[in-house]
């Protein structure tokens, strides 16, 4: 009976923590006409050679719903590195050649807004009125000991689907 009580206590702690952490950080994606063109000032050696698909502007908002500051690792230029799409037919457009890991800060109850570009690889999906989701991959401050650790940790989280905070469902307007 004592063993059952210990197992129940562990289960309650794990499920409470898991549900709390998902509510702590939320992501919201919406359509917009605004595009942050600062990262589109491309280096001469960066060539755009996209044959298929289309590009659509979106507003991506990351909200810290907790009473604590959130520190997480991202990159200095391509913030899109911390985001994945649930659907393989879309990616976030990234045009950044000079990138270094950096520690970002999100105030309690604060938000971080990015205006990005979704690259829809196959525009036939638009005819099916499909819904999409983006997920923010959280790499916590204490998980990275050395800046060079950031990318392998990020890729491992993407591969194992760990610490991904999924956005609302959204559609891409033509």
ZAMARGU-4260 file (C-alpha; in steps of 0.2 Angstrom, whole numbers, plus 5000, padded with zeros to 4 digits):
<rodrens>
0) 5000/5000/5000 | 5014/5012/5004 | 5022/5008/4987 | 5005/5013/4979 | 5005/5029/4988
5) 5023/5033/4982 | 5018/5029/4964 | 5003/5040/4965 | 5012/5054/4972 | 5026/5053/4959
10) 5012/5052/4945 | 5003/5068/4952 | 5019/5077/4953 | 5024/5073/4935 | 5007/5076/4928
15) 5005/5093/4937 | 5022/5099/4932 | 5019/5093/4914 | 5003/5102/4912 | 5010/5118/4921
20) 5025/5119/4909 | 5013/5118/4894 | 5003/5133/4900 | 5018/5143/4905 | 5023/5146/4887
25) 5011/5148/4873 | 5013/5152/4854 | 5001/5161/4843 | 5002/5162/4824 | 4991/5174/4814
30) 4991/5180/4796 | 4998/5197/4793 | 5003/5209/4779 | 5019/5214/4788 | 5035/5207/4784
35) 5051/5210/4793 | 5063/5214/4779 | 5078/5217/4789 | 5084/5199/4787 | 5080/5200/4768
40) 5095/5212/4765 | 5105/5197/4759 | 5123/5195/4756 | 5128/5195/4738 | 5133/5176/4739
45) 5116/5171/4746 | 5105/5166/4731 | 5087/5163/4731 | 5083/5149/4720 | 5065/5143/4724
50) 5056/5135/4710 | 5041/5128/4719 | 5028/5135/4732 | 5024/5152/4738 | 5029/5164/4752
55) 5016/5170/4765 | 5019/5183/4779 | 5014/5178/4797 | 5015/5185/4814 | 5022/5174/4827
60) 5020/5178/4845 | 5028/5169/4860 | 5020/5172/4877 | 5027/5169/4894 | 5012/5166/4905
65) 5022/5164/4921 | 5027/5175/4935 | 5045/5172/4931 | 5058/5178/4918 | 5061/5165/4905
70) 5079/5163/4898 | 5081/5153/4882 | 5094/5150/4869 | 5091/5155/4851 | 5102/5163/4837
75) 5107/5181/4834 | 5100/5182/4817 | 5089/5167/4812 | 5076/5166/4826 | 5067/5154/4815
80) 5079/5140/4821 | 5069/5137/4837 | 5053/5134/4827 | 5047/5119/4818 | 5031/5116/4807
85) 5020/5101/4811 | 5017/5099/4793 | 5032/5095/4782 | 5025/5105/4767 | 5029/5121/4776
90) 5045/5129/4782 | 5050/5146/4790 | 5060/5156/4777 | 5078/5159/4784 | 5090/5170/4776
95) 5104/5173/4787 | 5122/5169/4784 | 5130/5176/4800 | 5123/5167/4815 | 5129/5164/4833
100) 5120/5157/4848 | 5113/5169/4861 | 5103/5169/4877 | 5086/5178/4875 | 5076/5184/4889
105) 5057/5185/4890 | 5049/5195/4904 | 5035/5188/4915 | 5019/5189/4906 | 5029/5196/4892
110) 5028/5192/4873 | 5041/5191/4859 | 5034/5195/4842 | 5042/5190/4825 | 5035/5194/4808
115) 5041/5180/4797 | 5038/5171/4781 | 5032/5154/4778 | 5038/5145/4763 | 5024/5133/4757
120) 5032/5120/4747 | 5017/5115/4738 | 5003/5128/4735 | 4991/5114/4731 | 4988/5112/4749
125) 4980/5130/4749 | 4965/5122/4739 | 4962/5110/4753 | 4960/5123/4766 | 4972/5115/4777
130) 4977/5120/4794 | 4995/5121/4801 | 5004/5123/4817 | 5021/5129/4822 | 5030/5124/4837
135) 5043/5133/4847 | 5058/5123/4854 | 5063/5128/4871 | 5081/5126/4875 | 5083/5132/4893
140) 5097/5143/4899 | 5105/5129/4910 | 5104/5116/4896 | 5118/5124/4886 | 5135/5125/4895
145) 5145/5130/4879 | 5138/5140/4864 | 5144/5126/4853 | 5132/5115/4862 | 5116/5124/4857
150) 5114/5118/4839 | 5116/5099/4843 | 5104/5101/4858 | 5091/5110/4847 | 5092/5097/4834
155) 5091/5083/4847 | 5075/5091/4854 | 5068/5092/4836 | 5072/5074/4833 | 5065/5068/4849
160) 5050/5080/4849 | 5055/5087/4866 | 5050/5104/4874 | 5040/5109/4859 | 5026/5122/4862
165) 5014/5121/4848 | 5004/5136/4842 | 4986/5138/4838 | 4980/5130/4821 | 4981/5143/4807
170) 4977/5144/4789 | 4987/5152/4775 | 4977/5165/4766 | 4981/5167/4747
</rodrens>
